[in-house]
């Protein structure tokens, strides 16, 4: 079938639009996998048979979640796993793990350099660095099993400010009248969303035990503001429900839960696009950590990318349907003409035989 000039232009435009759609799809896929902190379940599963999910809970001060109250939460999750007949693969293996954190304020820190620096402190506990997996430049992460809970982890910016180098494991950071040994130095995430959410302020990470000691000196309580967990999900929403039930988040206005796993799925992008206004409106009083703000920024961008994808996909689809319709019309005209020709030939034969 020979296409007219107008149809050839439409066809070329459709191919170009389809190419743009493919490019946008590739960009969307790339952005979706930028954040290691959103892919902890996939890393933990590591090819295992049982699917895993990652859950996060963001809490207000009124939630009053403390380190001492975690034992009951962990026991509840263990009970849920037993009810689903989920067992450890080995005696020392772990079926799930959790992490928690809270902002611990700004401090003025000094090292071996002449000048001090301001740092935003985050108190962490559980397997925080296993879940978030920042790039370790030197030393080691903080762990719950550490004998000494007074060590600190610096980001690269703070390490350069205080010591002029990121290789500073074991060196001392002075805050007020006390010194704290450096456990390690990490690099900040360098994707566009994390860079914006992280800001230019240098950061320091301390153990939650040390944060409790700091708070006790002021007569305050160390409360968890972000609680995260990676746990099995043998059937859809099983892990999610176990997490929500364990922390008491159902119909609880002091907590907001997020299922990180599946956040990059097409279904999630579509839901965000449908409720785009809800994404830009602040309807709660929660102060999200920078990694969640970065993830929410990516969620918004992926929703816009999906809108652009649908727009550029619509043109080739409609063009294809139009060409199919035109082709069908031509085919129908051709078949109708053929049928009519056969009828005329048949009538001519019948007429000629009758005249004989």
JONORRA-V251902 format. One record per helix or strand. SS is the DSSP state (@ for helix, = for strand). FROM is the first residue (numbers start at 1). TO is the last residue. If there is no record, write none. Layout:
# JONORRA-V251902
SS;FROM;TO
SS;FROM;TO
This chain:
# JONORRA-V251902
@;5;32
@;36;38
@;40;45
=;52;59
@;61;63
=;66;66
@;67;83
=;97;110
=;117;126
@;128;132
=;136;139
=;152;155
@;156;163
=;172;175
=;178;186
@;192;198
=;202;207
@;208;218
=;223;223
=;226;232
@;238;247
=;255;259
@;266;274
@;276;280
@;290;355
